[in-house]
Amino acid sequence: MPRRLDHLVICVRDLTQAALDWQTLGFNLTPTGVHPFGTSNRLAMFGNNFLELLAVTDAAAVPPAAPGQFSFGANNRDFLTAAEGMSMLALHSDDAHADAARFKANHIGAYAPFDFGRDAVLPGGGTARLEFSLAFATGSAMPGIAFFTCEQRHPPELFWKPQYQRHPNGALRVIEVVMSAPEPAAHRSFLEHLTESTAQLVPGRLTVGASGDRITVLGPAEMARRLPGLAGDTSPRFCAARLAVTDLDATRQVLKNNGATFEVAGAVLLIPPAVSHGLALEFVEQETM
């Protein structure tokens, strides 16, 4: 089965300000989580995936990268030297250690699996210990961004909380990640190995993954058509996320009431990246996926 989207890492310089801005966009965020490797996060949690606002909050605790060792903290610290935005994409995993071996065999990531834990604040104010395993994949043709699979090694009910999964803007889940690249076809092999699925390629556009869990890579002309005003970069980057909502009119009203900046084009409500700390957000009604 193709891998499903697990979460998007959105790297920001000021986690407190970013959280306030995302709450203005109608997201209900979890309390701050602190990692043992120098970063902290707040999550917009959906049905079975989530958005992760992440900042480097303890530079001294960030471990350096080393041969065979991917440094999550260093990757995001270095990403922020250029801009805020989506730095990493995570896919769901049931066995990250097996994924790390598969990535090495397929030449998309010769990194040791990474196991860690952190405490999470529960809705009632208590804490629970969460344990994760990650397997990283990178490509020389995609500098500055990274991919990984994420295995949750704790009981699911400790992480997925209904109180955190309901959002004023009606967001239900992330259904697509949009990337820009000068030549989408150049990344076909990497993405097929990453997602364990077959890519579909047409001129200027590559798509991989199941419907509702899709990665789309757009060339310059397709980027200009779908996301006018968001020029593609000279190297591949994450530029937008599409989210399903229950009622687009209700989403529009919440954003209007909150004074948020947005645009509406047909069946899509667009939050420009300048408003959402570097990643454009497309809201569509669930039945239009």
Secondary structure by P-SEA (a helix, b strand, c coil): ccccccbbbbbbccaaaaaaaaaaaccccccbbbbcccccccccccccbbbbbccccccccbbbbccccccaaaaaaaaacccccccbbbbbbccaaaaaaaaaaacccccccccbbbbbbccccbbbbbbbbbbbbbbccccccccbbbbbcccccccccccccccccccccccbbbbbbcccccaaaaaaaaccbbbbbcccccccccccbbbbbbcaaaaaaacccccccccccccbbbbbcccaaaaaaaaaaacccccccccbbbbcccccccbbbbbbccccc
